[in-house]
Amino acid sequence: MDGNGRWATRQGLPRSAGHRAGAEAVHRTVAAAADRDIRQLTLYAFSSDNWRRPLPEVLGLFSLFEEIIRAETANCLSRGIRLSIIGRRDRLPPRLRAAIRSAERATERGHRLHVRIAIDYSARVAIGDGGILPDVDLLIRTGGERRLSDFLLWECAYAELLFLDTMWPEFDAPDLARALDTFHGRERRFGGLPGEKVG
């Protein structure tokens, strides 16, 4: 979910406005994923390296995360969406940790779509801790960056990668649809030969 701050700067807005617009993009993307019968969606909200940002921005992000998690819990419940947070929790503010626990408990039986939000997440740490998640089929990175940036490194071993110049606050359902069309147009061989049946 890259490009919030740059999007805001281009609009002449503070970076915090970009993060809030990014949260709206999360809402749109989760709804679009559920409508497309996607079963698992993982969103990278805050990497362990993001602690290098100015403290006021970090604290503002945590406050926004808490607000959104609390606000979206009822929506997730009504739509059969399970919400989980991956990453370290010991460094998060107590109120955010409480919001996470509450949302995870409330939505744990959601079976339509499992949404994971990565907060204070590092794939290198997760691999070292044995915290492996299901394989990734498609990784979409917005904001013009062309790297994985410590996100689900193990799980992306055979993922299809799609790098978009679109800033995350502008990402919407048609963007997701185009990404899925691109994914379905690719041949996935998993080390096999072209045309060979996988699985």
Buried (B, 14 or more C-beta within 10 A) or exposed (E): BBBBBBBBEEEEBBBBBBBBBBBEBBEBBBBBBBEEEBEBBBBBBBBBEBEEBEEEBBEBBBBBBBBBBBEBBEBBBEBEBBBBBBBBEEEBEEEBBBBBEEBBEBBEEBEBBBBBBBBBBBBEBBBEEEEEBEBBBBBBBBBEEEEBEBBBBBBBEEBBEBBBEBBBBBBBBEBBEEBBEEBEEEEEEEEEEEEEEEE
